[in-house]
Amino acid sequence: MTRISKSKSRRGAELLEFTFAFLPLLVMSFALVDVAWAIFAESTLAYAVRAGLRVGITMTGTKAGGTDLTTLVKRSVQASAGGLLGKLPTDPGWNTIKVHFYDHDTLLDMCADPNGNKPTNLMTVSIQGYALNPLVPRLWGWGQSADKSATVVSHIAADLIEPSHDPPTKGLAP
């Protein structure tokens, strides 16, 4: 009669234990990467809105070089967004950037007024309705299909337009 060593009789247990440990680790890793991606994208878009607002409230006509203020602000937001909003005005992200002008005293919308960008008026720059897609589809259970739906992201920043003797043209807002 031949004896079977203990190591040979337990050979499959290691593979089974590895599988039981690896699958939850893989799920947690994907969840961690997806949450980190969402936090990164949210903070990048918030930074881009604030950077665009800084450009808008401090811009003068001389520095604008003939370009209108709304276009300059939108370009600045797009450039600061790390590629999330695209690179060109024809990209879909361009339409999610909104620039509004309000009267400082009454808070009336001044977007239709050509002098809406006068100093001490309020300027708001926002990203509205940006669809942030997950990197990895979310799984909620065995019987359900994977959730690939996007999260809608919106950010807004507002400040008073700096006093200037040379304000740039406003352009079409929002």
C-alpha positions as CSV (number, residue, x, y, z in Angstrom):
1,M,0.0,0.0,0.0
2,T,1.3,3.4,-1.0
3,R,1.1,6.4,1.3
4,I,-0.1,9.8,-0.1
5,S,1.8,12.7,1.4
6,K,-0.2,15.4,3.1
7,S,1.1,18.1,0.7
8,K,-0.3,16.3,-2.3
9,S,-3.7,15.7,-0.7
10,R,-4.0,19.5,0.0
11,R,-2.9,20.8,-3.3
12,G,-6.3,22.2,-4.4
13,A,-6.9,24.0,-1.1
14,E,-4.3,26.7,-1.9
15,L,-5.9,27.5,-5.2
16,L,-9.4,27.6,-3.6
17,E,-8.2,29.9,-0.8
18,F,-6.4,32.2,-3.3
19,T,-9.7,32.5,-5.3
20,F,-11.7,33.3,-2.2
21,A,-9.2,36.0,-1.1
22,F,-8.5,37.4,-4.6
23,L,-12.1,38.1,-5.8
24,P,-13.0,40.4,-2.9
25,L,-9.6,42.1,-3.2
26,L,-10.3,42.7,-6.9
27,V,-13.7,44.2,-6.3
28,M,-12.4,46.5,-3.5
29,S,-9.5,47.6,-5.8
30,F,-11.9,48.5,-8.6
31,A,-14.2,50.3,-6.2
32,L,-11.3,52.3,-4.8
33,V,-10.0,53.2,-8.3
34,D,-13.5,54.3,-9.3
35,V,-14.0,56.5,-6.2
36,A,-10.6,58.0,-6.6
37,W,-11.4,58.8,-10.3
38,A,-14.6,60.5,-9.3
39,I,-12.9,62.6,-6.6
40,F,-10.1,63.6,-9.0
41,A,-12.6,64.6,-11.7
42,E,-14.8,66.6,-9.3
43,S,-11.8,68.5,-7.9
44,T,-10.4,69.1,-11.3
45,L,-13.7,70.6,-12.6
46,A,-14.0,72.7,-9.4
47,Y,-10.5,74.1,-10.0
48,A,-11.3,74.8,-13.7
49,V,-14.4,76.8,-12.8
50,R,-12.4,78.9,-10.2
51,A,-9.5,79.4,-12.7
52,G,-12.0,80.6,-15.4
53,L,-13.6,83.0,-13.0
54,R,-10.2,84.5,-12.1
55,V,-9.5,85.1,-15.7
56,G,-12.9,86.7,-16.2
57,I,-12.9,89.1,-13.3
58,T,-9.4,90.4,-14.0
59,M,-9.4,90.6,-17.8
60,T,-8.9,93.9,-19.5
61,G,-9.6,94.8,-23.2
62,T,-5.8,95.1,-23.9
63,K,-5.0,91.7,-22.5
64,A,-8.0,90.2,-24.3
65,G,-6.6,91.1,-27.7
66,G,-9.9,91.4,-29.5
67,T,-11.5,88.2,-28.1
68,D,-14.7,88.6,-26.1
69,L,-14.8,87.9,-22.4
70,T,-17.2,84.9,-22.5
71,T,-15.0,83.0,-25.0
72,L,-11.8,83.8,-23.0
73,V,-13.4,82.4,-19.8
74,K,-14.7,79.3,-21.5
75,R,-11.3,78.6,-23.1
76,S,-9.7,79.1,-19.6
77,V,-12.1,76.6,-18.0
78,Q,-11.5,74.1,-20.8
79,A,-7.7,74.5,-20.6
80,S,-7.8,74.0,-16.8
81,A,-10.0,71.0,-16.8
82,G,-7.2,68.6,-17.8
83,G,-9.0,67.4,-20.9
84,L,-12.2,66.4,-19.2
85,L,-14.1,69.1,-21.2
86,G,-12.2,68.6,-24.4
87,K,-9.8,71.0,-26.1
88,L,-11.9,72.8,-28.8
89,P,-15.1,74.9,-28.8
90,T,-16.7,72.1,-30.9
91,D,-16.2,69.5,-28.2
92,P,-19.3,68.6,-26.1
93,G,-17.7,69.9,-22.9
94,W,-17.8,73.5,-24.3
95,N,-21.6,73.5,-24.0
96,T,-21.5,72.6,-20.3
97,I,-19.6,75.8,-19.4
98,K,-21.9,78.7,-18.6
99,V,-20.9,82.4,-18.0
100,H,-23.5,84.7,-16.5
101,F,-23.4,88.4,-15.5
102,Y,-25.6,89.9,-12.8
103,D,-26.1,93.5,-11.6
104,H,-24.3,93.9,-8.3
105,D,-27.1,95.9,-6.6
106,T,-30.3,94.2,-7.8
107,L,-28.9,90.7,-8.9
108,L,-30.8,91.0,-12.2
109,D,-29.5,88.9,-15.1
110,M,-27.4,91.1,-17.3
111,C,-26.5,88.5,-20.0
112,A,-28.6,90.3,-22.7
113,D,-27.1,93.7,-21.8
114,P,-23.9,94.5,-23.8
115,N,-22.6,96.3,-20.7
116,G,-23.3,93.4,-18.4
117,N,-19.6,93.0,-17.8
118,K,-19.0,96.4,-16.3
119,P,-16.8,96.6,-13.2
120,T,-18.5,95.6,-9.8
121,N,-21.1,93.5,-11.5
122,L,-21.2,89.8,-10.5
123,M,-19.8,87.2,-12.8
124,T,-20.7,83.5,-12.4
125,V,-18.9,80.7,-14.1
126,S,-20.3,77.2,-14.0
127,I,-20.2,73.7,-15.4
128,Q,-23.7,72.3,-15.6
129,G,-24.7,68.8,-16.5
130,Y,-21.3,67.2,-17.2
131,A,-21.7,63.4,-17.4
132,L,-18.9,61.7,-15.5
133,N,-18.8,58.0,-16.6
134,P,-17.4,55.4,-14.2
135,L,-14.1,53.7,-15.1
136,V,-15.5,50.3,-14.1
137,P,-19.2,49.3,-14.3
138,R,-20.7,49.0,-10.8
139,L,-22.0,45.6,-9.8
140,W,-24.7,45.4,-7.2
141,G,-25.6,41.7,-7.3
142,W,-25.5,38.5,-9.4
143,G,-29.1,38.9,-10.7
144,Q,-28.7,42.5,-11.8
145,S,-26.9,43.9,-14.9
146,A,-23.9,46.1,-14.4
147,D,-24.6,49.8,-13.8
148,K,-22.8,51.9,-16.3
149,S,-24.8,55.1,-15.8
150,A,-22.9,58.4,-15.6
151,T,-22.9,60.7,-12.6
152,V,-24.0,64.3,-13.4
153,V,-21.4,66.9,-12.1
154,S,-22.1,70.6,-11.7
155,H,-19.9,73.3,-10.2
156,I,-20.3,77.1,-9.8
157,A,-18.1,80.0,-8.8
158,A,-19.0,83.7,-8.5
159,D,-17.1,87.0,-7.8
160,L,-17.3,90.7,-8.5
161,I,-15.6,91.9,-11.7
162,E,-12.5,94.0,-10.9
163,P,-12.6,97.7,-11.7
164,S,-11.0,98.5,-15.0
165,H,-10.8,101.5,-17.4
166,D,-10.5,99.0,-20.3
167,P,-13.1,96.3,-20.0
168,P,-13.2,93.7,-22.8
169,T,-16.3,93.1,-24.9
170,K,-18.8,90.7,-23.2
171,G,-19.6,88.3,-26.0
172,L,-22.5,86.0,-26.1
173,A,-23.4,84.6,-22.6
174,P,-24.1,82.1,-21.2
